Amino acid sequence: MGNVGRAARRLTVHQNTLKYRLRRTQELFGLDLEHPDDRLSCWPQLRIGTPL
């Protein structure tokens, strides 16, 4: 889905922390981040900083 190492460095968290948070996001919000449509639907909200 992307470069976890690079993303973790940019977020200043450990790679395992990022993986855990992505898994929890999928569990809590029913998102399938492997699916392009789900990732696309999240993008505008992430860009403007509003909660899901």
C-alpha distance matrix in Angstrom:
0.0 3.8 7.2 8.3 11.8 12.2 11.1 13.4 16.1 16.1 16.4 18.9 17.8 17.2 13.8 15.0 16.0 12.7 11.2 14.4 14.3 11.0 12.6 15.8 14.6 13.5 17.0 19.1 18.0 17.0 13.7 11.1 7.9 6.5 9.4 9.6 13.0 12.3 9.8 12.6 15.3 14.2 14.0 17.9 18.6 16.6 18.3 21.7 21.3 22.6 21.8 19.9
3.8 0.0 3.7 6.0 8.9 8.7 8.1 10.9 13.0 13.0 14.0 16.4 15.7 15.3 12.2 14.2 15.2 11.9 11.3 14.9 14.7 12.0 14.3 17.3 16.1 15.8 19.2 21.0 20.1 19.7 16.3 14.2 10.7 10.1 12.7 12.2 15.5 14.8 11.7 14.0 16.8 15.2 14.3 18.0 18.8 16.2 17.5 21.1 20.7 22.5 22.2 20.8
7.2 3.7 0.0 3.8 5.5 5.5 6.2 8.6 10.2 10.9 12.4 14.1 13.6 12.9 9.9 12.7 14.0 11.0 11.1 14.8 14.9 13.0 15.5 18.3 17.6 17.9 21.1 22.7 22.3 22.2 19.1 17.3 13.8 13.4 16.3 15.9 19.1 18.1 14.9 17.2 19.9 17.8 16.7 20.2 20.8 17.7 18.8 22.4 21.7 23.9 23.7 22.8
8.3 6.0 3.8 0.0 3.8 5.5 5.1 5.9 8.5 9.9 10.3 11.7 10.5 9.5 6.3 9.0 10.2 7.5 7.7 11.4 11.8 10.4 12.8 15.5 15.3 16.0 18.8 20.4 20.5 20.7 18.0 16.6 13.3 13.6 16.9 17.1 19.9 18.2 15.3 18.1 20.2 17.6 17.1 20.6 20.5 17.3 18.9 22.2 20.9 22.9 22.2 21.4
11.8 8.9 5.5 3.8 0.0 3.8 5.5 5.2 6.3 8.7 10.0 10.2 9.5 8.2 5.9 9.4 10.9 9.0 10.0 13.4 14.0 13.5 15.9 18.2 18.4 19.4 21.9 23.4 23.8 24.2 21.6 20.4 17.1 17.4 20.6 20.6 23.5 21.9 18.8 21.3 23.4 20.7 19.8 23.1 23.0 19.5 20.8 24.0 22.6 25.0 24.5 24.2
12.2 8.7 5.5 5.5 3.8 0.0 3.8 5.5 5.2 6.3 8.7 9.7 10.3 10.3 8.8 12.4 13.0 10.7 12.3 15.6 15.4 14.7 17.6 19.8 19.2 20.5 23.4 24.4 24.3 25.0 22.1 21.0 17.5 18.0 20.8 20.1 22.8 21.5 18.0 20.0 22.3 19.6 18.1 21.1 21.3 17.8 18.4 21.7 20.7 23.5 23.6 23.6
11.1 8.1 6.2 5.1 5.5 3.8 0.0 3.8 5.4 5.1 6.2 8.4 8.7 9.6 8.2 11.4 11.1 8.1 10.2 13.2 12.3 11.6 14.9 16.7 15.8 17.4 20.3 21.0 20.8 21.8 18.9 18.4 14.8 16.0 18.6 18.0 20.4 18.6 15.2 17.4 19.2 16.3 15.0 18.0 17.8 14.3 15.3 18.5 17.3 19.9 19.8 19.8
13.4 10.9 8.6 5.9 5.2 5.5 3.8 0.0 3.8 5.4 5.1 5.8 5.2 5.9 5.3 8.6 8.1 6.1 8.9 11.4 10.9 11.3 14.3 15.8 15.6 17.6 20.0 20.7 21.2 22.4 20.0 19.7 16.5 17.9 20.8 20.8 23.0 20.8 17.7 20.2 21.6 18.4 17.6 20.5 19.7 16.1 17.6 20.3 18.5 20.9 20.4 20.6
16.1 13.0 10.2 8.5 6.3 5.2 5.4 3.8 0.0 3.8 5.4 4.8 6.3 7.4 8.0 11.5 11.1 9.8 12.6 15.0 14.5 15.1 18.1 19.4 19.2 21.3 23.7 24.2 24.6 26.0 23.5 23.2 19.8 21.1 23.9 23.5 25.7 23.8 20.5 22.6 24.2 20.9 19.7 22.2 21.7 17.9 18.7 21.4 19.8 22.7 22.6 23.3
16.1 13.0 10.9 9.9 8.7 6.3 5.1 5.4 3.8 0.0 3.8 5.4 7.9 10.2 10.7 14.0 12.8 10.8 13.9 16.2 14.8 15.1 18.6 19.6 18.7 20.9 23.6 23.7 23.6 25.2 22.6 22.6 19.1 20.8 23.1 22.2 24.1 22.3 18.8 20.4 21.9 18.7 17.0 19.2 18.8 15.0 15.3 18.0 16.6 19.8 20.2 21.2
16.4 14.0 12.4 10.3 10.0 8.7 6.2 5.1 5.4 3.8 0.0 3.8 5.5 8.7 9.7 12.3 10.3 8.5 12.1 13.7 11.9 12.9 16.3 16.7 15.9 18.6 21.0 20.8 21.0 22.9 20.7 21.1 18.0 20.2 22.5 22.0 23.6 21.2 18.1 20.0 20.9 17.4 16.3 18.4 17.3 13.6 14.6 16.9 14.8 17.6 17.6 18.6
18.9 16.4 14.1 11.7 10.2 9.7 8.4 5.8 4.8 5.4 3.8 0.0 3.8 7.0 9.3 11.8 10.0 9.6 13.2 14.4 13.3 15.0 18.0 18.3 18.3 21.0 23.0 22.9 23.6 25.6 23.6 24.0 21.0 23.0 25.6 25.3 27.1 24.7 21.6 23.7 24.6 21.0 20.1 22.2 20.9 17.2 18.3 20.3 18.1 20.8 20.5 21.8
17.8 15.7 13.6 10.5 9.5 10.3 8.7 5.2 6.3 7.9 5.5 3.8 0.0 3.8 6.5 8.3 6.3 6.7 10.1 11.0 10.5 12.5 15.1 15.4 16.0 18.6 20.2 20.4 21.6 23.4 21.7 22.0 19.4 21.3 24.2 24.5 26.3 23.6 20.9 23.5 24.2 20.6 20.4 22.8 21.2 17.7 19.5 21.5 19.0 21.1 20.2 21.0
17.2 15.3 12.9 9.5 8.2 10.3 9.6 5.9 7.4 10.2 8.7 7.0 3.8 0.0 3.8 5.5 5.2 6.5 8.8 10.0 10.8 12.6 14.5 15.5 16.7 18.8 20.2 21.0 22.5 23.8 22.2 22.0 19.5 20.9 24.2 24.9 27.0 24.4 21.8 24.7 25.7 22.4 22.3 25.1 23.7 20.3 22.3 24.6 22.1 24.1 22.9 23.2
13.8 12.2 9.9 6.3 5.9 8.8 8.2 5.3 8.0 10.7 9.7 9.3 6.5 3.8 0.0 3.8 5.4 5.2 6.3 8.7 10.0 10.7 12.5 14.3 15.4 16.9 18.6 20.0 21.2 22.0 20.1 19.4 16.8 17.7 21.2 22.0 24.4 22.0 19.5 22.6 23.9 20.8 20.9 24.0 23.0 19.7 21.8 24.4 22.3 24.1 22.9 22.6
15.0 14.2 12.7 9.0 9.4 12.4 11.4 8.6 11.5 14.0 12.3 11.8 8.3 5.5 3.8 0.0 3.8 5.4 5.0 6.1 8.6 9.8 10.5 12.2 14.1 15.4 16.5 18.1 19.9 20.5 19.2 18.7 16.7 17.7 21.3 22.7 24.9 22.1 20.2 23.6 24.5 21.5 22.2 25.3 23.9 21.0 23.5 25.9 23.5 24.8 23.0 22.4
16.0 15.2 14.0 10.2 10.9 13.0 11.1 8.1 11.1 12.8 10.3 10.0 6.3 5.2 5.4 3.8 0.0 3.8 5.5 5.1 6.2 8.6 9.9 10.5 12.2 14.3 15.2 16.1 18.0 19.3 18.2 18.3 16.4 18.2 21.4 22.6 24.4 21.3 19.4 22.6 23.1 19.8 20.6 23.4 21.5 18.6 21.3 23.3 20.6 21.8 19.9 19.8
12.7 11.9 11.0 7.5 9.0 10.7 8.1 6.1 9.8 10.8 8.5 9.6 6.7 6.5 5.2 5.4 3.8 0.0 3.8 5.4 5.1 6.2 8.6 9.9 10.5 12.5 14.3 15.2 16.3 17.4 15.7 15.7 13.3 15.2 18.2 19.2 21.0 18.1 15.9 19.0 19.8 16.5 17.1 20.1 18.6 15.6 18.2 20.5 18.1 19.5 17.9 17.6
11.2 11.3 11.1 7.7 10.0 12.3 10.2 8.9 12.6 13.9 12.1 13.2 10.1 8.8 6.3 5.0 5.5 3.8 0.0 3.8 5.5 5.2 6.2 8.7 9.9 10.8 12.5 14.3 15.5 15.9 14.3 13.7 11.7 13.0 16.4 17.9 20.0 17.2 15.4 18.9 19.8 17.0 18.0 21.3 20.0 17.4 20.2 22.7 20.5 21.5 19.6 18.5
14.4 14.9 14.8 11.4 13.4 15.6 13.2 11.4 15.0 16.2 13.7 14.4 11.0 10.0 8.7 6.1 5.1 5.4 3.8 0.0 3.8 5.4 5.1 6.2 8.6 9.9 10.5 12.1 14.1 14.9 14.2 14.3 13.1 14.9 18.0 19.9 21.4 18.2 17.0 20.6 20.7 17.8 19.4 22.4 20.5 18.2 21.4 23.4 20.7 21.2 18.8 17.7
14.3 14.7 14.9 11.8 14.0 15.4 12.3 10.9 14.5 14.8 11.9 13.3 10.5 10.8 10.0 8.6 6.2 5.1 5.5 3.8 0.0 3.8 5.4 5.0 6.1 8.6 9.7 10.3 11.8 13.4 12.4 13.3 11.9 14.6 17.2 18.6 19.6 16.2 14.9 18.2 18.0 14.8 16.5 19.2 17.0 14.8 18.1 19.8 17.0 17.4 15.0 14.2
11.0 12.0 13.0 10.4 13.5 14.7 11.6 11.3 15.1 15.1 12.9 15.0 12.5 12.6 10.7 9.8 8.6 6.2 5.2 5.4 3.8 0.0 3.8 5.4 5.0 6.3 8.7 10.0 10.6 11.3 9.6 9.9 8.2 10.8 13.4 15.0 16.2 12.9 11.6 15.2 15.3 12.5 14.2 17.3 15.7 13.6 17.0 19.1 16.9 17.3 15.1 13.5
12.6 14.3 15.5 12.8 15.9 17.6 14.9 14.3 18.1 18.6 16.3 18.0 15.1 14.5 12.5 10.5 9.9 8.6 6.2 5.1 5.4 3.8 0.0 3.8 5.4 5.1 6.3 8.7 10.1 10.1 9.4 9.5 9.1 11.1 13.8 16.2 17.3 14.0 13.6 17.3 17.2 14.9 17.1 20.2 18.4 16.9 20.4 22.3 20.0 19.9 17.2 15.3
15.8 17.3 18.3 15.5 18.2 19.8 16.7 15.8 19.4 19.6 16.7 18.3 15.4 15.5 14.3 12.2 10.5 9.9 8.7 6.2 5.0 5.4 3.8 0.0 3.8 5.3 4.9 5.9 8.3 9.4 9.7 11.1 11.2 13.9 16.0 18.2 18.7 15.0 15.0 18.3 17.5 14.9 17.5 20.0 17.7 16.4 20.1 21.4 18.8 18.2 15.1 13.4
14.6 16.1 17.6 15.3 18.4 19.2 15.8 15.6 19.2 18.7 15.9 18.3 16.0 16.7 15.4 14.1 12.2 10.5 9.9 8.6 6.1 5.0 5.4 3.8 0.0 3.8 5.4 5.3 5.8 7.6 7.0 9.1 9.0 12.3 13.8 15.5 15.6 11.8 11.8 14.9 13.8 11.2 14.0 16.3 14.0 13.1 16.8 18.1 15.7 15.0 12.0 10.0
13.5 15.8 17.9 16.0 19.4 20.5 17.4 17.6 21.3 20.9 18.6 21.0 18.6 18.8 16.9 15.4 14.3 12.5 10.8 9.9 8.6 6.3 5.1 5.3 3.8 0.0 3.8 5.7 5.6 5.1 4.6 6.0 7.0 9.9 11.2 13.7 13.8 10.2 10.9 14.3 13.4 11.7 14.7 17.4 15.7 15.1 18.7 20.3 18.4 17.5 14.7 11.9
17.0 19.2 21.1 18.8 21.9 23.4 20.3 20.0 23.7 23.6 21.0 23.0 20.2 20.2 18.6 16.5 15.2 14.3 12.5 10.5 9.7 8.7 6.3 4.9 5.4 3.8 0.0 3.8 5.8 5.5 7.3 9.0 10.7 13.1 14.4 17.2 17.0 13.5 14.6 17.8 16.5 14.9 18.1 20.5 18.3 18.0 21.7 22.9 20.6 19.3 16.0 13.4
19.1 21.0 22.7 20.4 23.4 24.4 21.0 20.7 24.2 23.7 20.8 22.9 20.4 21.0 20.0 18.1 16.1 15.2 14.3 12.1 10.3 10.0 8.7 5.9 5.3 5.7 3.8 0.0 3.8 5.9 8.1 10.9 12.4 15.5 16.2 18.5 17.7 14.0 15.1 17.9 15.9 14.1 17.4 19.2 16.5 16.5 20.3 20.9 18.4 16.7 13.1 10.7
18.0 20.1 22.3 20.5 23.8 24.3 20.8 21.2 24.6 23.6 21.0 23.6 21.6 22.5 21.2 19.9 18.0 16.3 15.5 14.1 11.8 10.6 10.1 8.3 5.8 5.6 5.8 3.8 0.0 3.8 5.5 9.1 10.6 13.9 13.9 15.8 14.5 10.8 12.4 14.8 12.5 11.0 14.7 16.2 13.8 14.4 18.1 18.6 16.7 14.7 11.5 8.3
17.0 19.7 22.2 20.7 24.2 25.0 21.8 22.4 26.0 25.2 22.9 25.6 23.4 23.8 22.0 20.5 19.3 17.4 15.9 14.9 13.4 11.3 10.1 9.4 7.6 5.1 5.5 5.9 3.8 0.0 3.8 6.6 9.3 11.9 11.6 14.1 13.0 9.6 11.9 14.5 12.6 12.0 15.7 17.6 15.9 16.5 20.1 21.0 19.5 17.7 14.8 11.3
13.7 16.3 19.1 18.0 21.6 22.1 18.9 20.0 23.5 22.6 20.7 23.6 21.7 22.2 20.1 19.2 18.2 15.7 14.3 14.2 12.4 9.6 9.4 9.7 7.0 4.6 7.3 8.1 5.5 3.8 0.0 3.8 5.8 8.7 8.5 10.6 9.8 6.3 8.2 11.0 9.7 9.1 12.5 14.9 13.7 14.0 17.4 18.9 17.7 16.5 14.1 10.6
11.1 14.2 17.3 16.6 20.4 21.0 18.4 19.7 23.2 22.6 21.1 24.0 22.0 22.0 19.4 18.7 18.3 15.7 13.7 14.3 13.3 9.9 9.5 11.1 9.1 6.0 9.0 10.9 9.1 6.6 3.8 0.0 3.8 5.3 5.5 8.5 8.8 6.1 7.7 11.0 10.9 10.7 13.4 16.4 15.9 15.8 18.8 20.9 20.0 19.3 17.3 14.0
7.9 10.7 13.8 13.3 17.1 17.5 14.8 16.5 19.8 19.1 18.0 21.0 19.4 19.5 16.8 16.7 16.4 13.3 11.7 13.1 11.9 8.2 9.1 11.2 9.0 7.0 10.7 12.4 10.6 9.3 5.8 3.8 0.0 3.8 5.3 7.1 8.5 5.9 5.5 9.2 10.0 9.2 11.1 14.5 14.4 13.6 16.3 18.9 18.1 18.1 16.5 13.7
6.5 10.1 13.4 13.6 17.4 18.0 16.0 17.9 21.1 20.8 20.2 23.0 21.3 20.9 17.7 17.7 18.2 15.2 13.0 14.9 14.6 10.8 11.1 13.9 12.3 9.9 13.1 15.5 13.9 11.9 8.7 5.3 3.8 0.0 3.8 6.4 8.9 7.8 7.5 10.7 12.4 12.2 13.6 17.2 17.6 16.7 19.1 21.9 21.5 21.7 20.3 17.4
9.4 12.7 16.3 16.9 20.6 20.8 18.6 20.8 23.9 23.1 22.5 25.6 24.2 24.2 21.2 21.3 21.4 18.2 16.4 18.0 17.2 13.4 13.8 16.0 13.8 11.2 14.4 16.2 13.9 11.6 8.5 5.5 5.3 3.8 0.0 3.8 5.6 5.5 6.5 8.8 10.3 11.3 12.8 16.0 16.7 16.7 18.8 21.4 21.4 21.2 20.1 16.9
9.6 12.2 15.9 17.1 20.6 20.1 18.0 20.8 23.5 22.2 22.0 25.3 24.5 24.9 22.0 22.7 22.6 19.2 17.9 19.9 18.6 15.0 16.2 18.2 15.5 13.7 17.2 18.5 15.8 14.1 10.6 8.5 7.1 6.4 3.8 0.0 3.8 5.5 5.1 6.0 8.6 10.0 10.6 13.6 15.2 15.2 16.7 19.4 20.1 20.2 19.7 16.9
13.0 15.5 19.1 19.9 23.5 22.8 20.4 23.0 25.7 24.1 23.6 27.1 26.3 27.0 24.4 24.9 24.4 21.0 20.0 21.4 19.6 16.2 17.3 18.7 15.6 13.8 17.0 17.7 14.5 13.0 9.8 8.8 8.5 8.9 5.6 3.8 0.0 3.8 5.5 5.0 6.1 8.8 10.0 12.2 13.7 14.6 16.1 18.3 19.1 18.6 18.2 15.1
12.3 14.8 18.1 18.2 21.9 21.5 18.6 20.8 23.8 22.3 21.2 24.7 23.6 24.4 22.0 22.1 21.3 18.1 17.2 18.2 16.2 12.9 14.0 15.0 11.8 10.2 13.5 14.0 10.8 9.6 6.3 6.1 5.9 7.8 5.5 5.5 3.8 0.0 3.8 5.4 5.2 6.5 8.9 11.4 11.8 12.5 14.9 16.8 17.0 16.3 15.2 12.0
9.8 11.7 14.9 15.3 18.8 18.0 15.2 17.7 20.5 18.8 18.1 21.6 20.9 21.8 19.5 20.2 19.4 15.9 15.4 17.0 14.9 11.6 13.6 15.0 11.8 10.9 14.6 15.1 12.4 11.9 8.2 7.7 5.5 7.5 6.5 5.1 5.5 3.8 0.0 3.8 5.5 5.3 6.4 9.7 10.6 10.3 12.3 14.9 15.2 15.3 14.8 12.2
12.6 14.0 17.2 18.1 21.3 20.0 17.4 20.2 22.6 20.4 20.0 23.7 23.5 24.7 22.6 23.6 22.6 19.0 18.9 20.6 18.2 15.2 17.3 18.3 14.9 14.3 17.8 17.9 14.8 14.5 11.0 11.0 9.2 10.7 8.8 6.0 5.0 5.4 3.8 0.0 3.8 5.4 5.2 7.7 9.6 10.2 11.3 13.7 14.8 14.9 15.2 12.9
15.3 16.8 19.9 20.2 23.4 22.3 19.2 21.6 24.2 21.9 20.9 24.6 24.2 25.7 23.9 24.5 23.1 19.8 19.8 20.7 18.0 15.3 17.2 17.5 13.8 13.4 16.5 15.9 12.5 12.6 9.7 10.9 10.0 12.4 10.3 8.6 6.1 5.2 5.5 3.8 0.0 3.8 5.7 6.8 7.8 9.5 11.1 12.6 13.4 12.7 12.6 10.0
14.2 15.2 17.8 17.6 20.7 19.6 16.3 18.4 20.9 18.7 17.4 21.0 20.6 22.4 20.8 21.5 19.8 16.5 17.0 17.8 14.8 12.5 14.9 14.9 11.2 11.7 14.9 14.1 11.0 12.0 9.1 10.7 9.2 12.2 11.3 10.0 8.8 6.5 5.3 5.4 3.8 0.0 3.8 5.8 5.5 6.2 8.7 10.5 10.5 10.2 9.9 7.7
14.0 14.3 16.7 17.1 19.8 18.1 15.0 17.6 19.7 17.0 16.3 20.1 20.4 22.3 20.9 22.2 20.6 17.1 18.0 19.4 16.5 14.2 17.1 17.5 14.0 14.7 18.1 17.4 14.7 15.7 12.5 13.4 11.1 13.6 12.8 10.6 10.0 8.9 6.4 5.2 5.7 3.8 0.0 3.9 5.5 5.2 6.2 8.8 9.8 10.6 11.6 10.4
17.9 18.0 20.2 20.6 23.1 21.1 18.0 20.5 22.2 19.2 18.4 22.2 22.8 25.1 24.0 25.3 23.4 20.1 21.3 22.4 19.2 17.3 20.2 20.0 16.3 17.4 20.5 19.2 16.2 17.6 14.9 16.4 14.5 17.2 16.0 13.6 12.2 11.4 9.7 7.7 6.8 5.8 3.9 0.0 3.8 5.4 5.1 6.3 8.4 8.9 10.8 10.2
18.6 18.8 20.8 20.5 23.0 21.3 17.8 19.7 21.7 18.8 17.3 20.9 21.2 23.7 23.0 23.9 21.5 18.6 20.0 20.5 17.0 15.7 18.4 17.7 14.0 15.7 18.3 16.5 13.8 15.9 13.7 15.9 14.4 17.6 16.7 15.2 13.7 11.8 10.6 9.6 7.8 5.5 5.5 3.8 0.0 3.8 5.4 5.4 5.8 5.4 7.0 6.8
16.6 16.2 17.7 17.3 19.5 17.8 14.3 16.1 17.9 15.0 13.6 17.2 17.7 20.3 19.7 21.0 18.6 15.6 17.4 18.2 14.8 13.6 16.9 16.4 13.1 15.1 18.0 16.5 14.4 16.5 14.0 15.8 13.6 16.7 16.7 15.2 14.6 12.5 10.3 10.2 9.5 6.2 5.2 5.4 3.8 0.0 3.8 5.6 5.0 6.7 8.0 8.4
18.3 17.5 18.8 18.9 20.8 18.4 15.3 17.6 18.7 15.3 14.6 18.3 19.5 22.3 21.8 23.5 21.3 18.2 20.2 21.4 18.1 17.0 20.4 20.1 16.8 18.7 21.7 20.3 18.1 20.1 17.4 18.8 16.3 19.1 18.8 16.7 16.1 14.9 12.3 11.3 11.1 8.7 6.2 5.1 5.4 3.8 0.0 3.8 5.6 8.2 10.7 11.6
21.7 21.1 22.4 22.2 24.0 21.7 18.5 20.3 21.4 18.0 16.9 20.3 21.5 24.6 24.4 25.9 23.3 20.5 22.7 23.4 19.8 19.1 22.3 21.4 18.1 20.3 22.9 20.9 18.6 21.0 18.9 20.9 18.9 21.9 21.4 19.4 18.3 16.8 14.9 13.7 12.6 10.5 8.8 6.3 5.4 5.6 3.8 0.0 3.8 5.8 9.3 11.0
21.3 20.7 21.7 20.9 22.6 20.7 17.3 18.5 19.8 16.6 14.8 18.1 19.0 22.1 22.3 23.5 20.6 18.1 20.5 20.7 17.0 16.9 20.0 18.8 15.7 18.4 20.6 18.4 16.7 19.5 17.7 20.0 18.1 21.5 21.4 20.1 19.1 17.0 15.2 14.8 13.4 10.5 9.8 8.4 5.8 5.0 5.6 3.8 0.0 3.8 6.7 9.2
22.6 22.5 23.9 22.9 25.0 23.5 19.9 20.9 22.7 19.8 17.6 20.8 21.1 24.1 24.1 24.8 21.8 19.5 21.5 21.2 17.4 17.3 19.9 18.2 15.0 17.5 19.3 16.7 14.7 17.7 16.5 19.3 18.1 21.7 21.2 20.2 18.6 16.3 15.3 14.9 12.7 10.2 10.6 8.9 5.4 6.7 8.2 5.8 3.8 0.0 3.8 6.5
21.8 22.2 23.7 22.2 24.5 23.6 19.8 20.4 22.6 20.2 17.6 20.5 20.2 22.9 22.9 23.0 19.9 17.9 19.6 18.8 15.0 15.1 17.2 15.1 12.0 14.7 16.0 13.1 11.5 14.8 14.1 17.3 16.5 20.3 20.1 19.7 18.2 15.2 14.8 15.2 12.6 9.9 11.6 10.8 7.0 8.0 10.7 9.3 6.7 3.8 0.0 3.8
19.9 20.8 22.8 21.4 24.2 23.6 19.8 20.6 23.3 21.2 18.6 21.8 21.0 23.2 22.6 22.4 19.8 17.6 18.5 17.7 14.2 13.5 15.3 13.4 10.0 11.9 13.4 10.7 8.3 11.3 10.6 14.0 13.7 17.4 16.9 16.9 15.1 12.0 12.2 12.9 10.0 7.7 10.4 10.2 6.8 8.4 11.6 11.0 9.2 6.5 3.8 0.0
